[in-house]
Amino acid sequence: MNNFLSQEIINDLPDELKTIATLFKGREKDMAILSSIVALSACLPNAYGMYDSKKVFPNLFLMIIAPAASGKGVMNNSRLLLKKIHDKVYGERKILIDDCKQTKKSSNELCPPIQTKIIPANISSADLYNMINNAHCSGIMIESEADTLANMMTQDWGNFSDVLRKIFHHEPLSISRKQDDFYLDIEEPKLSLVLTGTPDQLKPLVKSKENGLFSRFIYYFFDEDSNWKNVFEKRTTGIEDEFLKLGDVIYEFYGQLFNRETELEFKFSENQQFLFHSEMKKIHDIILVDYPKTLIQNLKRHGLICFRIAMIFTLIRNKDKLPKAETLVCDEVDFNSSLELVKILLKHALAVLDSISLSGLSDQDENILFSLDPTFSRQNAIQKGQEFGVCERTMDDKLVQWRNKKAISKLKHGLYQRIIK
């Protein structure tokens, strides 16, 4: 599979993203562009659009999946685009907290919570709620090892797959803890997410292709070996310096949007709405005939992803209009670019679907198996099977089938271990 981003798409990017494209070659160029787009999706406060009669914001989820040592680390540069914003937000709030700690008169007096832009992935579900609630306008996670997040999601206290599914659509979140009389309600949660990992690191995160979290991600997938890179290649300026300079530009238009008195609405023109519907329906009909039906979930959410990418492109391209405009209609070039980009990204999603279907298990079997602990008993499996409507005898048959397909191994009588990841 190659499915590189086309040169036509790159040529039509807003200037800031076009500059990033000039710093890299091959796969690294694609990964740098996509991770930067998602980083920018967290840098557009007070901007929204109406999609399927719902208010949506620019936030995106990205997962880059490739072999180890294949250049995935370029995505870490996207963090530099937000550094100035994060440092200001965190620094100003830390000063307030330090002052509060020095001057508060009693231990019962509460100081303001930490405020950030960049949220760590190595946190519990409760901490995630707090950090999203206290993120400046919108939070973002940028994690170069997907299993950092996946490991958190395997713990009882850190299982926030359902939280991520809700956040993607800005559905309300609430949490209550009786022991400390704590209640938190977040009406419109906003979070962007950039992850990279190997194919083995993907499986524990999404559990199966039927998992609703799977279809909420943009995927960029490749499995070819990378070439040796000249690590001493001469450059006029360092890559980090270029990203930091672009971060200064982003800091300025972030402030312009943040300081608006009203929200800025992004729209497709009527002709763009017609073309969007026509193109997406065409792809939908092709998938129904020629591709796995599971891909339909991805297509439906990639429609929303396309809208969000177009919003990001047009807002950045028209940054001089941000302080005063009441509405912003999508630029034609951004409409076409986002549509073509999503068509390529759907091919990557299909490749990922194929890669996680290699276990030979049915969707139901995958859902049951990955809802069990890595080491489980026959009784655990029977109880879990009942939750999925599978009787005891059928579950025993499945255990035999899973062993034959080398999905599990038998440790001793009545005790099994999952092999596939």
Secondary structure in CASP SS format (residue, H / E / C, confidence):
PFRMAT SS
TARGET T0000
AUTHOR 0000-0000-0000
METHOD secondary structure of the structure
MODEL  1
M C 1.00
N C 1.00
N C 1.00
F C 1.00
L C 1.00
S C 1.00
Q H 1.00
E H 1.00
I H 1.00
I H 1.00
N H 1.00
D C 1.00
L C 1.00
P C 1.00
D H 1.00
E H 1.00
L H 1.00
K H 1.00
T H 1.00
I H 1.00
A H 1.00
T C 1.00
L C 1.00
F C 1.00
K C 1.00
G H 1.00
R H 1.00
E H 1.00
K H 1.00
D H 1.00
M H 1.00
A H 1.00
I H 1.00
L H 1.00
S H 1.00
S H 1.00
I H 1.00
V H 1.00
A H 1.00
L H 1.00
S C 1.00
A C 1.00
C C 1.00
L C 1.00
P C 1.00
N C 1.00
A E 1.00
Y E 1.00
G E 1.00
M E 1.00
Y E 1.00
D C 1.00
S C 1.00
K E 1.00
K E 1.00
V E 1.00
F C 1.00
P C 1.00
N C 1.00
L C 1.00
F E 1.00
L E 1.00
M E 1.00
I E 1.00
I E 1.00
A C 1.00
P C 1.00
A C 1.00
A C 1.00
S C 1.00
G C 1.00
K H 1.00
G H 1.00
V H 1.00
M H 1.00
N H 1.00
N H 1.00
S H 1.00
R H 1.00
L H 1.00
L H 1.00
L C 1.00
K H 1.00
K H 1.00
I H 1.00
H H 1.00
D H 1.00
K H 1.00
V H 1.00
Y H 1.00
G H 1.00
E H 1.00
R H 1.00
K H 1.00
I H 1.00
L H 1.00
I H 1.00
D H 1.00
D H 1.00
C H 1.00
K H 1.00
Q H 1.00
T H 1.00
K C 1.00
K C 1.00
S C 1.00
S C 1.00
N C 1.00
E C 1.00
L C 1.00
C C 1.00
P C 1.00
P C 1.00
I C 1.00
Q C 1.00
T C 1.00
K C 1.00
I E 1.00
I C 1.00
P C 1.00
A C 1.00
N C 1.00
I C 1.00
S C 1.00
S H 1.00
A H 1.00
D H 1.00
L H 1.00
Y H 1.00
N H 1.00
M H 1.00
I H 1.00
N H 1.00
N H 1.00
A C 1.00
H C 1.00
C C 1.00
S C 1.00
G E 1.00
I E 1.00
M E 1.00
I E 1.00
E E 1.00
S C 1.00
E C 1.00
A H 1.00
D H 1.00
T H 1.00
L H 1.00
A H 1.00
N H 1.00
M H 1.00
M H 1.00
T C 1.00
Q C 1.00
D H 1.00
W H 1.00
G H 1.00
N C 1.00
F C 1.00
S H 1.00
D H 1.00
V H 1.00
L H 1.00
R H 1.00
K H 1.00
I H 1.00
F H 1.00
H C 1.00
H C 1.00
E C 1.00
P C 1.00
L E 1.00
S E 1.00
I E 1.00
S E 1.00
R E 1.00
K H 1.00
Q H 1.00
D H 1.00
D C 1.00
F E 1.00
Y E 1.00
L E 1.00
D E 1.00
I E 1.00
E C 1.00
E C 1.00
P C 1.00
K C 1.00
L E 1.00
S E 1.00
L E 1.00
V E 1.00
L E 1.00
T E 1.00
G E 1.00
T C 1.00
P H 1.00
D H 1.00
Q H 1.00
L H 1.00
K H 1.00
P H 1.00
L H 1.00
V H 1.00
K C 1.00
S C 1.00
K C 1.00
E C 1.00
N C 1.00
G C 1.00
L C 1.00
F H 1.00
S H 1.00
R H 1.00
F C 1.00
I E 1.00
Y E 1.00
Y E 1.00
F E 1.00
F C 1.00
D C 1.00
E C 1.00
D C 1.00
S C 1.00
N C 1.00
W C 1.00
K C 1.00
N C 1.00
V C 1.00
F C 1.00
E C 1.00
K C 1.00
R C 1.00
T C 1.00
T C 1.00
G C 1.00
I H 1.00
E H 1.00
D H 1.00
E H 1.00
F H 1.00
L H 1.00
K H 1.00
L H 1.00
G H 1.00
D H 1.00
V H 1.00
I H 1.00
Y H 1.00
E H 1.00
F H 1.00
Y H 1.00
G H 1.00
Q H 1.00
L H 1.00
F H 1.00
N C 1.00
R C 1.00
E C 1.00
T C 1.00
E C 1.00
L E 1.00
E E 1.00
F E 1.00
K E 1.00
F C 1.00
S C 1.00
E H 1.00
N H 1.00
Q H 1.00
Q H 1.00
F H 1.00
L H 1.00
F H 1.00
H H 1.00
S H 1.00
E H 1.00
M H 1.00
K H 1.00
K H 1.00
I H 1.00
H H 1.00
D H 1.00
I H 1.00
I H 1.00
L H 1.00
V H 1.00
D H 1.00
Y C 1.00
P C 1.00
K C 1.00
T C 1.00
L H 1.00
I H 1.00
Q H 1.00
N H 1.00
L H 1.00
K H 1.00
R H 1.00
H H 1.00
G H 1.00
L H 1.00
I H 1.00
C H 1.00
F H 1.00
R H 1.00
I H 1.00
A H 1.00
M H 1.00
I H 1.00
F H 1.00
T H 1.00
L H 1.00
I H 1.00
R H 1.00
N C 1.00
K H 1.00
D H 1.00
K H 1.00
L C 1.00
P C 1.00
K C 1.00
A C 1.00
E C 1.00
T E 1.00
L E 1.00
V E 1.00
C C 1.00
D C 1.00
E H 1.00
V H 1.00
D H 1.00
F H 1.00
N H 1.00
S H 1.00
S H 1.00
L H 1.00
E H 1.00
L H 1.00
V H 1.00
K H 1.00
I H 1.00
L H 1.00
L H 1.00
K H 1.00
H H 1.00
A H 1.00
L H 1.00
A H 1.00
V H 1.00
L H 1.00
D H 1.00
S H 1.00
I C 1.00
S C 1.00
L C 1.00
S C 1.00
G C 1.00
L C 1.00
S C 1.00
D H 1.00
Q H 1.00
D H 1.00
E H 1.00
N H 1.00
I H 1.00
L H 1.00
F C 1.00
S C 1.00
L C 1.00
D C 1.00
P C 1.00
T E 1.00
F E 1.00
S E 1.00
R H 1.00
Q H 1.00
N H 1.00
A H 1.00
I H 1.00
Q H 1.00
K H 1.00
G H 1.00
Q H 1.00
E H 1.00
F C 1.00
G C 1.00
V C 1.00
C C 1.00
E H 1.00
R H 1.00
T H 1.00
M H 1.00
D H 1.00
D H 1.00
K H 1.00
L H 1.00
V H 1.00
Q H 1.00
W H 1.00
R H 1.00
N H 1.00
K C 1.00
K C 1.00
A C 1.00
I E 1.00
S E 1.00
K E 1.00
L E 1.00
K E 1.00
H C 1.00
G C 1.00
L E 1.00
Y E 1.00
Q E 1.00
R E 1.00
I C 1.00
I C 1.00
K C 1.00
END
